Structures are given as C-alpha cells and as structure tokens.
Amino acid sequence: MPIAMRMLKFLPPSMLRHGLRTALAATLTAILTRVLHLEQGYWAVFSTIIVMQTDFGSSIAAGWARLVGTAAGALLGAASAYLADVLIGQGLPTLASAMLVSTFFCALLAAKNGNFRLAGLTSAVVICLHADGDGPAFSIALSRFLEVSLGIVVALGVSLAWPSRARVVLRFGLGKGLEQLAALLTAITDAREKGRYDRPRIFHRKDAVLRLSLRNRQLLESARREPGSSEQREEQRALLDLQARLAEHLLAMDHAVETASPEGFHKLLDAELSKLGAALQLSLVDLGHAVREDEQPAASALEGLTEAMRTCGDKLLELRRSRVLSGYELDDVLHLYSFYNALRDAAVEVRAECARRRDAQAPQ
C-alpha cells in the first residue's frame, strides 16, 4: 500500500481526479442496480465507465453516442428476432437470420454516423439473449436500453457534480500551445544563427505543435457542448485560429532556413533578426502564461517586441537604400525576405493579441 501511494504522487492531479470520478460513478451505478433489482445491471456499470470522460463536454458526447447506438441496436435486434420467429420459427436458422440482418443494418448506420458504433453490439446481445430463452425480444431490448440509460445518467450526474470543464482544460492547452510555438521558434532561429539545420530537433518541435493543436481542436468541440458563455468559447476559437496562423508563419521561416545558404544575405541582419526572434519568443511565452492564468500580458514584453520590430525594419530599409542587395544571389535575397516577412507577420499577430488582451482586461 505505501508503494502504491508513492506511485500516485507522480501522477498528474487531472489524471487522479478522472480516476476518482470514474470509480465513484461506477460504484454508485453498481449500488443502484442492486437497489433497483436489475438482473443484468452490469450493462449500466459498463455504460458509466464508457461515458465518463476527462471533461464534461466529452462525457455528453459519449453519453449521446451510447444512448443513440443502444436505442438503434436494441430496436433493430428486437425487430429482427421477432420477425425471424414469426417467419422461420425457433432454432438456429432464426438466430442466424436475425443476427445477419440486424448486424448488416447496424454496420450501415455506423458507417454513416459514428454515434451508431455500439448499435451492432446491442443488437447482437438482444438476439443472443432472446435465443437463449431469456424472454421476449422487445422486453430484453427495453431492459438493455433502460440499463444503459441509467449508467449514462449516473455518469453525467457525477460529471456535473464534480466537473472537469473542457473550456478550462482548453485554456491551459492554449497557453501550452503558445509555449510550444515559442520552442519551435527558438529551434528555427538557432538553426539560422548557427548556420546548421538541426532536423531532428525542429521535427520534434513541429510534431509537438501539431499534436497539441489537434488536441485543442477536440477540446474546443467538447467545450461547445457544455453550458457556459458563448463569448468565452468564441474567444478560445479565435485564439486557436491565431495559433494556426502563427504555425504557418513559423513553417515559412523553417523552409527559408532549411534551404538558405549559411552565409547568405541574412547575415547582414543577423543581430536585428536575432533580437526580433528573441523578443517574439519572449512574447509568446508571456502570452501563453497570460492565457493560462487569465491575466494581462506584461507590458515590458509588448514594448520589447515593438522595439525589435522597428529596429529590424529600419535596418532592412537601410540595406535596401544602400543597394547592397545587388552583391548577392537572388536566391539569398528571396530567402531573407521570406524569413523576415514570416517573422514580422508572426510578431504583428502576437503584438495585436497582446494589446487586445491588455485593453480587454484593463481596469475600468
């Protein structure tokens, strides 16, 4: 037991909370099945465990899918078993015919809509129990539906009483997403400054950004099913779209660095590009913290980013006026402008978001 307690200390609080919520819901369901004298109450317990997700929005989606799939499967299974009894009579041919027909139509429903994935399982259970003499097919189907419904109600009730909101988890995910973008930016700017493209490091950072973005998109869909302010959900959607645009800018920078000459034209802007990259990285981290903690971004990070943008733009304008570009290959110049424009566009987006959040959260 002490060893198990020490192991639990290494688990994230969210994981422990989800485990406790699921265990509590399953236990309550098991008790209710005994109190209500349900003969096969374990179906209710199964449903509770299946429906209980890490956040309330996902639990609603899982509960709806379970309910719809069970209803369709129970109805198709009972109808197939009843018609087979009437047309063929009792016996193995009846079981085979009913199973073939109901499973076929359940598979069609599942292919059309993912909510019907469990329809085939329910129809098969109804047909098998009816064939074993457990009672009329429609009576068995109704029992399965009521048992599953009980499990769903308990799972959603526990989720609502001890909530883990998708929009709260998403807020932390969005903050983490900005930090992941900052880490990718650092890897790209390091490659430019050192003149050596670190493919494994940059690939790892891009993969982390993509995975977290997909996870946040899923959380956004779950948050839309939860009760709450639509304004907050729209703000989170806008921030997720911002991160997608920032990722596109960073990918453009990555391509420019990967294909550019180590001693190309960008070296004339080395200090200014490094300063702008560092300022943008700091602003991304600061904005990520502000999103996660629901705070204002720091004024110093915003001011530093603005100054770095001005300095880099002035230096590039000075180089253009001095006609120094004519001494370099066209590819080198194009790579520089591709890198600089993507970096500047990302900085403009981040600066605008920081300014917007500061204005929105400024004391009235």
C-alpha positions, -999 to 999 in steps of 0.1 A, spaced: 0 0 0 28 26 8 44 18 -26 11 24 -43 7 57 -25 42 68 -35 34 59 -72 2 81 -71 23 111 -62 39 110 -97 5 111 -115 -9 145 -126 -38 158 -105 -61 158 -135 -55 120 -140 -61 112 -104 -93 133 -104 -106 115 -135 -98 81 -119 -116 90 -88 -147 104 -107 -149 72 -128 -146 49 -98 -172 69 -78 -196 69 -108 -192 31 -114 -197 24 -77 -229 44 -75 -242 27 -106 -235 -7 -92 -253 1 -59 -283 15 -79 -286 -17 -99 -288 -37 -67 -314 -13 -52 -335 -14 -83 -330 -53 -86 -318 -51 -122 -310 -87 -134 -282 -76 -157 -272 -43 -141 -236 -47 -152 -246 -31 -185 -254 1 -166 -219 -1 -150 -203 -7 -184 -221 24 -197 -210 46 -168 -173 37 -174 -176 42 -211 -194 75 -209 -172 90 -181 -146 112 -200 -120 136 -188 -143 166 -193 -180 172 -191 -183 181 -228 -168 148 -239 -190 129 -215 -221 145 -230 -209 134 -265 -200 99 -253 -234 96 -235 -253 107 -265 -234 83 -288 -240 55 -263 -277 63 -260 -284 66 -297 -264 35 -305 -281 14 -278 -316 26 -289 -310 18 -326 -293 -16 -318 -320 -27 -294 -348 -18 -318 -331 -35 -348 -321 -65 -328 -356 -70 -313 -374 -64 -346 -351 -89 -364 -355 -115 -337 -393 -111 -337 -396 -113 -375 -373 -143 -376 -395 -160 -350 -427 -153 -370 -413 -162 -404 -390 -191 -396 -397 -203 -361 -374 -211 -332 -340 -227 -338 -305 -220 -352 -318 -206 -385 -337 -180 -366 -307 -169 -347 -285 -168 -378 -311 -149 -399 -318 -123 -372 -281 -118 -365 -273 -114 -402 -300 -88 -409 -296 -67 -377 -258 -66 -379 -259 -56 -415 -281 -26 -409 -262 -16 -378 -230 -17 -397 -246 6 -423 -257 30 -396 -222 30 -380 -206 38 -414 -230 67 -419 -227 81 -384 -201 73 -356 -228 76 -329 -241 42 -340 -209 23 -334 -224 4 -305 -256 -5 -323 -243 -38 -336 -231 -49 -301 -265 -41 -286 -285 -59 -313 -263 -90 -310 -268 -91 -272 -306 -88 -276 -307 -116 -302 -285 -139 -283 -304 -135 -250 -337 -140 -268 -323 -171 -285 -313 -185 -250 -348 -181 -238 -343 -151 -215 -377 -136 -226 -394 -118 -255 -371 -98 -278 -387 -64 -272 -387 -69 -234 -350 -77 -235 -344 -47 -257 -362 -24 -234 -342 -37 -204 -309 -31 -222 -320 5 -231 -331 13 -195 -299 -2 -180 -277 18 -204 -297 49 -197 -292 45 -160 -254 43 -165 -254 74 -187 -275 94 -162 -251 85 -133 -220 93 -153 -234 127 -164 -246 134 -129 -212 128 -114 -195 148 -141 -219 177 -134 -215 175 -96 -177 171 -98 -170 189 -131 -139 190 -152 -148 216 -178 -134 212 -213 -131 250 -216 -109 251 -185 -87 224 -199 -86 241 -232 -74 274 -216 -44 256 -203 -39 238 -236 -40 271 -255 -14 285 -231 8 254 -237 3 258 -274 18 293 -274 48 279 -254 52 251 -279 53 277 -307 79 296 -288 100 265 -285 97 258 -323 107 295 -330 138 291 -308 148 259 -327 144 277 -361 162 309 -350 191 288 -335 194 270 -368 196 303 -387 222 318 -363 244 287 -362 242 280 -399 233 244 -392 198 230 -397 190 207 -367 164 185 -384 156 161 -355 151 190 -331 129 210 -354 109 180 -364 103 172 -328 91 207 -321 68 208 -352 53 174 -341 46 187 -306 29 218 -320 7 197 -344 -3 172 -317 -13 198 -292 -32 217 -319 -53 186 -327 -59 180 -290 -70 216 -285 -94 214 -315 -110 183 -299 -114 202 -266 -130 231 -284 -156 208 -298 -162 194 -263 -165 229 -249 -192 238 -273 -214 211 -258 -210 224 -222 -232 251 -207 -215 284 -205 -208 317 -222 -206 316 -260 -184 346 -258 -157 327 -240 -159 298 -265 -156 322 -294 -126 338 -278 -109 304 -274 -117 296 -310 -102 329 -321 -70 321 -301 -68 286 -316 -71 301 -351 -44 326 -342 -21 297 -332 -28 281 -365 -17 312 -384 14 315 -362 23 279 -370 20 287 -407 44 317 -403 69 296 -384 67 269 -411 76 295 -437 106 306 -416 116 270 -412 115 264 -450 136 296 -456 162 285 -431 164 249 -443 171 260 -479 191 292 -473 229 295 -476 246 296 -442 265 327 -452 237 343 -472 223 379 -472 206 374 -439 239 377 -421 238 414 -427 207 415 -405 220 389 -380 218 410 -348 184 425 -357 168 392 -367 181 376 -336 167 404 -314 133 402 -331 132 364 -328 141 366 -291 115 393 -285 88 373 -302 98 341 -283 95 361 -250 62 375 -260 48 340 -270 58 326 -236 44 357 -218 11 355 -238 9 317 -231 12 324 -193 -14 352 -196 -39 329 -214 -33 300 -189 -37 322 -158 -63 345 -174 -42 376 -168 -29 406 -188 3 401 -209 33 420 -195 37 455 -209 75 450 -210 73 421 -234 49 440 -257 72 470 -257 103 449 -264 86 432 -293 75 466 -308 111 480 -304 126 449 -320 102 451 -350 111 488 -355 148 481 -353 147 452 -378 126 471 -402 148 502 -401 179 481 -407 164 463 -437 153 497 -452 188 510 -447 203 480 -466 178 485 -494 187 521 -498 224 513 -498 218 489 -528 238 462 -510 213 436 -524 229 438 -558 260 420 -544 241 388 -535 224 360 -554 188 364 -560 180 332 -540 198 346 -509 177 378 -511 145 358 -515 153 336 -486 159 366 -464 127 383 -473 108 350 -469 122 346 -434 118 383 -424 83 386 -437 71 355 -419 89 366 -387 74 401 -389 39 388 -397 41 365 -366 52 394 -345 24 416 -357 -2 389 -349 13 384 -314 16 421 -307 -20 427 -317 -33 398 -295 -12 411 -265 -26 446 -270 -62 433 -273 -59 413 -241 -44 442 -222 -72 465 -234 -99 439 -226 -86 433 -191 -76 469 -182 -94 482 -151 -124 504 -160 
